[in-house]
Amino acid sequence: MLVLTAASANELYTSVCRELLKQGHRATPRGLSTTEVLGAHLCLTDPRRRFVSVPPARVLRACLRWTVR
């Protein structure tokens, strides 16, 4: 089970990406490769910071670093 808590949606989103690569399981429903975690619980402690504004390139580069290692 994955349980993550963060103050902002940006922090939560990047944590989810990182943990998905660490704990995720490969699945191929309908022939499409994906990575999933079942039973994930996400908690955003400051609802005013609920919008994700992380540029996708930064997030993807961070995720790629984890998969290349």
C-alpha positions in Angstrom: 0.0 0.0 0.0 1.3 3.4 -0.9 0.5 6.3 1.5 1.7 9.8 0.6 1.1 13.1 2.3 2.2 16.5 1.1 1.3 20.2 1.6 1.1 21.1 -2.1 -0.2 19.3 -5.2 3.2 19.8 -6.8 5.0 18.0 -4.0 2.3 15.2 -4.0 2.6 14.8 -7.8 6.4 14.5 -7.8 6.2 12.1 -4.9 3.7 9.9 -6.7 5.9 9.8 -9.8 8.9 8.8 -7.8 7.1 6.1 -5.7 5.3 4.8 -8.7 8.6 4.0 -10.3 9.9 2.4 -7.1 6.8 0.4 -6.1 4.8 0.1 -9.2 3.9 -3.1 -11.0 4.0 -3.5 -14.8 0.6 -4.4 -16.3 -0.6 -4.5 -19.9 -4.3 -4.2 -20.0 -5.7 -4.4 -23.5 -2.1 -4.5 -24.8 -1.1 -1.1 -23.4 2.0 -1.1 -21.1 1.4 0.8 -17.9 2.7 0.9 -14.3 0.2 0.8 -11.5 0.0 0.7 -7.7 -3.2 -0.7 -6.1 -4.6 0.8 -2.8 -2.8 4.1 -3.0 -3.8 6.8 -0.5 -2.9 10.4 -1.2 -3.4 13.2 1.3 -3.1 16.9 0.4 -2.8 18.9 3.7 -3.2 22.4 2.3 -6.2 22.4 -0.1 -5.4 26.0 -1.2 -2.3 24.6 -2.9 -4.3 22.1 -5.0 -3.2 22.9 -8.5 -0.3 21.2 -10.2 2.1 23.7 -11.9 5.2 21.5 -12.2 6.4 21.7 -15.8 6.1 18.2 -17.4 9.7 18.2 -18.7 11.1 18.5 -15.2 8.9 15.7 -13.8 9.6 13.4 -16.8 13.4 13.9 -16.5 13.2 13.1 -12.8 11.2 9.9 -13.5 13.6 8.9 -16.3 16.5 9.2 -14.0 14.9 6.6 -11.7 14.2 4.2 -14.5 17.7 4.5 -16.1 19.5 3.6 -12.8 
